[in-house]
Structures are given as structure tokens and as C-alpha cells.
Amino acid sequence: MAKKSGKKASWATNPHTGEIVEGLYTNKWKDGRVKAYYYLDNKKQVTCGSDFNKALQKFEIYKREHNIIIQAPKIHEFEIDIPEDGSLYSPEDYVKTLRQIEQGQVSIDSLNITDEFWSLAEKVIKANLPYSAKRLNIPELAYLHDVKPLEKSLPMSEVWDLYKSHYTGSSDKDLNRNIKPAWKEFKSIVGRSSIREITFEDITTYNLKIHKRAKKATIKNKYRYVKNNFDPVKRVIRRLRDKSKGVIKQDCITLLEHMNQLTYVKKEEENKAKFNKSKKVLVSSELKNLLDCSNEDILVKCSILLGLNCCIRWGDFAEITKDMIDFDNKEYLSFRNKNGNLQACKLWDITIKAIKEYMDKYPNDTEYIFLTKHNNIWSDKDLRNHFNKVRTKAEMEWLTQDKLRKMTATKASQLGYHSNTLAYKAIMGRKIPGADESYIYQMPEDTKDLVRDLHEYYFTLKK
């Protein structure tokens, strides 16, 4: 009987269980990564993206809407009929030998095929792996993506030395303090001998143990704690992926796919209160509390007031010179470091008072107002450390300096000063669109009404 052949069906495989999804197809890149999932609608491909779960959901919706039952296509006709129940041979023997092939201990081409069992097995494997897995009810077949002998995977005992040889950090401090302990713990928990043997279940076990430890430690931000344990391990695998070739590279890609499927902690639930607060605008009672807590650190008080008054970032705040502020007319005029745009604003009395208080307390002979005790410009990191102490004291951990700028921009829009108004563009340091940019100079006087309304909201209204 002549063997007939036809087009092979590239069915999609569930990356979690190895189950074949009939009717859902996949395209892949040369390195084995999924390019896109798709199904056929009247012989036309309908792309569902590269995420398996979303693709499966779209495919199931399509089947329900069209009342479609997917039938397995007849891909090959064999000389020997394959029993539907797989009763021709022992599945245990089949799986055992497949495991040997998968781990590279035995190659199909080197097998001494002497009986009907392996004659059939060879044809099934080489014909179409997903089809065979579904037909014979042996999911392990779906993992054999290639009939060629597999190269030996990278042993876990050699991973660290290989990563260290490719490490490009400036010092070994981060390597030994953060990355090495995290990798050692990961290796101990998963308990596998090679990269290829690590499964999604192993990654889940590791995730749960780290999460459980975070709960016991009563850490405030459990999401960040678990993420900080995961990230060093992913750095190791990513480096090996980038520096390796062939099977080792593919094993690293597969492992990273397993790790990326996890959400370390339900961040939305963990930081729900923080998220809600971070999207709000300060009310007068909260601002009063914040300013009271900053009385002992006049530098932070100035940064808060300038952030709310005229939307100044730390990069611009640290380099404010004495000629940028007109104390008599209570005005600020400068060019932003970020984009070179002109930024102009009227200043509140309380802002002028705080700046003068700082200058009296820390006088200097330079052009700059805010300098360290060694007459150096403040770095963002040092400013952030000062700010964080004040916000902790005020119990406002969610607040950042950048949010002060966003709050004023949001409130300005709520007060009717939308993004296309001259006052808004002046206080934010934005360009005037079109040819008018060359003719109109943004001046502090343009923001007079806006600054007055902002002051009334922040300091006058009782909330």
C-alpha cells in the first residue's frame, strides 16, 4: 500500500499542559518563539496575537458564535492503522523511550528498529508530532519539537560560572550581594539538574515560597520584595540567552517564558490604596500637614512649594539661580533643562518667604540659591532622600516630587486653564504651537490668574 502524504497541520500547543488545540494554528520565529496564533475562517487566517491564553479565548468565542466543531484533519495515511485507544503497545514503554530521546540520551536515527512497535513509533514521530500526541493520547510527544538528536542542555551546576564569565558590571558588589544568593536559592528550590528540566510548576513553587516568606516578614511592599528576588534570577537567564547559541539559547528562552507567565503578587490588590492616592490632587489639609512636617528641612519645603506653584522638577530646582527669581515682582522665569522651553510663573507669597528663609539660613557667594554645605549642586538622589524623610513623617509614602507637577497641571485643567491656554503652557514650560512660537513670549504675568486660583484652592478653601 503506497503511503500518501499531505500538508502538515501546525497546531498550537498549550505551553502549560502540552495539550494540542485542534483548529488553532501557530507561526514561529526561527529560534522557536511563537510569532502569532491564528485560526481559519473560510480559509482565511484570523490572527489572534502571540499570547496563548488570549488567542485561545478568541478562538473559543469564534467557535461558539459560529457553532463550529473542529474535526481533526487527515494528515497522513499510514501503512499500519493506528488504534484510537493506543492499545497496540504499552504507553509506559513509549513514554520511557520518548523521555530518553527528549533528554538527548538516545537519537531516533540510532535506534535499532526491530519490531512493529518502533516501526510504528518512528512513522508517528516523523509524520507530525502534535497530531501524534493528540491521536495517541501521549502529551509528551508535543514537546519533541524536532526529530533530530537534541544537544545536551546546560547543567545547573555550570550556570553560575558561565554567567560570571559574561558579567559586565562595574564591580562584584551587586554580583555577590544580590545575584548570587538569589540564584543559589532558586537552584536549591527547583532541584533540577539542567535548565531544560525546569518546568512551569517549578517556577510556581519558587514563586509561592518567596511570596510566603514575604508575608511572614510583614514587609510593606510585598510586590517589590518578591520582584527583587525574581529579577536577579531572570538576569542570569537573560544573559545566558544573549550569549549562547543553539539548544542552550532555546532552553533559556523557554525558561524565561515560564517565568514571565507569573505575576509575582497581585499588584493591583497589594497597592490599591497607594494607586488611588497617587491619582489624586492634594487638598489644603494634606498640604498643611506636609508643609508642617517640612519645617525642619527648609530645602524640602522650597521644593514642595515650587513644585506646586510653578511645576518645577528637581533637575530644574537644583539649578535655580538668583537672577531667575524676581523677589520684588514675585516672578520666576527660566529655561527648562529638559527641553529648553521657556517656563514662566508668578510666585506665591509663601513661596517667596520660604526661598528667602533658605537663603538667610544657608548663604553663599555663587549664582545658585540651593547648594550643599560644600557649595555643590544637589543631586536628584540626595534631594529624593531629603524628600522621602519628610513624606514618611507626614505618612504620605505615595507622594513623589513629580506628582506635585502633575497635581498642579491637573488642577489647572479642572479650573478651566486647559492645555491650549497661554497660562498653562507658561507654567508647564510648553511650546506654543505653530508660527506663534516665534512671536509670543511667555511671561510670568500670563499666569497671574491661574496662580491666584491655585493658591485659593491649596490654601484658602477648607477641605
N, C-alpha and C positions, 0 to 999 in steps of 0.2 A: 504494500500500500504506500503510495507516494505521500510524502509529508507536505502539506500546504502551509504556507506562511502568509501572514498579513501584517498590517501596521500594528506596532506595539502600543498599548494604551499606557500613558504616563499618569497613572492615577496618583492622587495626593495621598500622603501617609500622615496619620495623626502623630505629631512629634512626641506626644506623651505616652501613647499606648502602642504605637506601631500598627494600629488598625488601618486597613485600606478603606478609603472613602470612594466608593464607586460613583462615577459621574463627575467627580471634582478632579480636575487635572492641574498639573503644575509645570511651570517652566523654571529652569535653574540656570544659575551662572556656571562658568567653567569650574569654579572652586567648590561647587556643590551647594552653595547657598540658594535659597528659594528666591527666584526673581518675581514670580507672581503666580497666584492661583486663578483658575478660570473654569467655567462650565460652558457647555454648548447649548445655545438656544436657536433652534432651526439652523444648525450647522454653523452658527456664528459664535465666536468666542465672546464671552462676557467676563471681563476681568474683575477680580474680587480683591486685589491688593496682595501684599506679601505676608499679612498676619493670618495665621491659620484659623484662629478662633473666629475672627470677623468674616473670613471667607466662608467658613462652614456655616455661619449664621445666615449669610446672604444666600447660600446655596439651598439651605433648608427652607427658607422663605420662598424661594423661587419654586421649589418642588411642591410646596403646599398650595401656592397660588395657582399653579398650573395642573395640580393633581397628577403629578408625574411619579412613576415608579421606575427607578433606574434598573435596567437589566444588564447583567454582565455581558460584555461583548465577546463574541467568539474570536479569540485572537489567533489560536493555533489549533490544528487538529493533529493529535499525536498518533503514532503507530499503535501505542498501547493506551487504552482508555483509562482515565484517572477516576477512581471511585470517588463519589461525592463525599462519603464519610471517612475517607482516608484509611480504610481498613486493610489495604493491601500490605501494609507493613507496620512496624511499631513506631509510633510518633516519638517515643523516648529515644530510640536509636537515631532517628532522623535528627532530632534536636541536638543530641550529643555531638554528632559529626558536624552539624552546622556551626556549633559553637567553636569547634576546632578550626573550621575554615575562617570564621569571623575573627578569631584571635591570631590568625596567621600561622597556626601550628601545622595546618595541612592545606595544600592547594588542590583545587578541583582537577587541574591538569595532571597532578602527580598521583591521583587516586588510582588504584588498581581495580577497575570496574569489572567485576566477575559475575555478578548476579543481577537478577531482574530489578531488585530494589534500587541499586545505584545506577543502573541504566536509565530507569525512570527518573530518579532524582536529578541526574545530570541534565536531562532534557527539560525538566521543570525549571531548574535554576537558570539555565542558559536561555530559556524561552522568554520569560518575563517574571521578574521577582514579585512585584505587587500582586499580579494575577495569581501566581502560585501560592502566595501567602493566604490570599482570600479563599482560593479553591480548596486548599489542603488544610485550612484552619490552623496554620502554623505561623503566628505573627513574626517569629524570629527571621523568617525569610525576607521580610520587608527591610530589615536592617542591612542586608547584604547588598549594598548599592552597586557593587561591581563584582564580576566573577573572577577577576584577576586575583592572584595571591596578595593578601594585604601585608603591607610592611609592618614591622614591629612598632607598636606605639611607644611613646616616651614614658619610661618608668618614673613613678612619683619620686623615687629616691634621687633622680638626676635632675629634676625640675629646678630646684633652687640653685644648684651650681651653674646650670645653663643660664638662668635668669641673671645671676650675679655677673656672669661674663658679659652680658649685654646691658648691664645697668649703666645709665648715663648721668646719674645725679651728681651734684657738685660735692657732696660729702656722704659718708656712710652712716651719718646720724639717723636720718629717716629710714635708711635701709634696715638697720639693726634694731631700731626702737619700735617702728610701726609695721613694716612689711614682713620682716622675718617671723616675728611672733604670730602674726595673723595667718601666714602661710603654714606654719608649723601646726597650729591649732586646726586649720582646715584639713590638712593632710591626715591628722590623727582622727578627726571625726568621720570623714568619708571612708577611711580604711581601705582604699583601693590601691592596687599595685601599679596601675598605669592610668594615664589621662583618659584613654578611651573607655575604661571600665566605669568611670564616674557617671552616674545616672541622674535624672531629674529628681528622683526620690532621695538620693544622697544630698543634693543641694538643698532640698526642702528640709531634711533632717538638720543640716548645719544651720539653716536659717532659723528654725524653731528653737534650737539650743541657744543661739545668740540672743534671740528675742526673749526667751525665758530668763536669761541672765540679766537682760536689761530691766525686766520687770522686778526681779529680786533686788536689784541695786537701787531701785526707786530713782532712776535717772529722769530728769525733767523732759529732755528731748530724746525719747526712745528711738524715733526715726533716725536721727543723726548718729546715735550710738551704734545701731545695727548697720547703718550705711558705712560708717567708718571702719567696721570690721570686714565688711564685704569688699570695699573698694581696693584695699591692698592686694587681696587675692585676685581680683579682676585685673589689676595692673600687671601681675605676674603673667597671667594667661594671655593678656593682650600683647605683652612684649614678646612672648614666645610665638604668638601668631604672626606678628610682624616680621620676626627674624627667622622663621622656619619655612620649610617648603614641604610639599607632598602631603603624606598622611599625617604627620605631626601638626602641620598647619590646619588641616581639616579637622583633626581631633580638637584642637583649641577653639576653632570656630563653633563646633558643635557644643562644647562645654560652655562657651560664652552665651550661646543661645539659650541653654538651660538656665543659666544664671540670670539672664535678662528677662526671663518669664516671671520672675518673682517680684513682688512688691515687698520691700523689706518690712515695712509696717504700714498699716492703713494710715497714710499721712493725713488724709482729709479728716479722719476722726481724731488722730493724735493732736493735730494743731488747729482744730476747728475754732476754738476761741481766738487763737492768735490770728488766724486768717480773717475772721470777722473784724477784729480790731484794726488790722493793718489796712483795711479798706475804708476807714472812717476818717473824718476830719476832727481835729481836737476841738473840744468845747472849752469855754472860759475856765471852768473849774479844774479841768485837767491841765490846762496850760499854767494856771496859777500854781498848782501843785508841782509841776515840772520846774518852773522858774524858782520857786521857794527852795527846791532841792539843789538848785544850781547856784545858790547864793555864795556858797563856799568855793565855787570854781567859776570865777567870772569869765574865763575863756569859753566855757561851755555855754554860759548864759548868752554871751555875744553871738555864738554860732547858732543858737536856737532862734534868737530874735532876728538875726539877719537871714536865716533860712526861711522864716515865716514872713518877714517884712518884704524882702526882695528876692526870694528864691535863690539864694546863693549856695552853691555846693562847696564842699570842703577844699577842693582844688583851688577855687577862686578865693575862698575865705582866707586861706593861709597866705595868700599873696596880695591882700588888700594893702594899698599904700595910702599914705596920709593925704595925697592930693586927689584920691578917688572920692573922698568924703568931704562935702561942704558942710561944716558944722553950723555955719550961720544960717544957711538956707535949708538945712536938713535934707541933703540930697546925696545920692550915690550914683556915680557914673563911671563905667569901666567897660573894657572889652573882655569877653569871656575867654578863658583858656581853651575850652573845648572846641569852639568853632570860630572864634574871632569876632563874633557878633557883638554889637553894642548893647549893653544892659544898663538901663536907667530906672531910678526909682526914688520916690520921696521916702524919707525915713521917719519912723515914729519917734516921739519924744523919749519913750522908754529905751529905744534902741540907741539913740544918741547918748543918753545918760550912761548906759552900760559900757559903750565904747570909751567914753571919757574916763569912767571909773577904772577900766583896764589900763588905759594909758597913764593914769596917775599912779597906779599900783606897780606897773611894770614899764617905766620909761626907757626909751632907747634913742640913740642918735642916728638911726638908719631911716630909710624911707618907709619901712614897713611898720605896721601897727602891731600885729600879733607875731611875736618871736619867742623862742625858747629862752631859758636862762643863759644859754651860750650864744644868744643872738643868731640862732639859725631858724630857718623857716620850718614850721610844723609839718610833719609828715601826716598823711592820711591815717596811718596806723596809730600814731600817738594821739591824734585828735579823736579817733574812734575809741581808744582806751579811756580817755577822759569822759567822753560822752556816755559810754557804757556804764560807768560807775554812777553817773547821775540818774540815768534811766532806771537802773536797778534800784536805787534808793527811792525813786518815785513809783516803783512797781509798774513800769511800763516797758517790759522787755521787748515788746513787739515793735517799738518805735525805732526808726533809724533816721539819720540826717537827711537822706534822700527823700524820705516820706514827708518831711517838712515842706520841701519844694512842691511835691505833688499835692499836698493838702491845700496850699495857697492857690495853686493852679486850679484845683477842683472847686474851691470856694469862690474864686473869681468867676468861673463859668456859671456857678449857681447864682451869683449876684448879677448876672447879665453881661459880664465882660467876657465875651466869647473869644475863641482863639483867633478870630479875624479882626479884632479890635486893636487899635494902636496901643492902648493901655496894657493889654495882655501881652502883646509882643515886646513891649518895652521892659516890663517887669520880668519876663521869662528870658529875655535875650534872644529873641527870634527874629529872623529876617522878614522884611516887608516884601511880599511877592511882587514880581513884575518890575516895570520900569520905575515905579515909585521909590524903590530902594535907593536909587541914586539921588533922589530929590528931597526925601523926607528924612530928617534926623530925629531919632527917638530921644526925647528929653525927659528928665525927671518930672517936669510939670505935667506931662501927659498922663502920669499915674496918680495924680493928686486925688481924684475922686475914688479911684479903686483902693488906694492905700487907706483913705479915710473910712471906707466901708469895711475893709478888712479889720481895721483897728476896732471899729464898733462891734464887729462880730466877736473878735477874740477877747476883748477887754471890757466892753460895756454891757452887752447882753448877758443876763443872768441865766446860766444853764447848769 
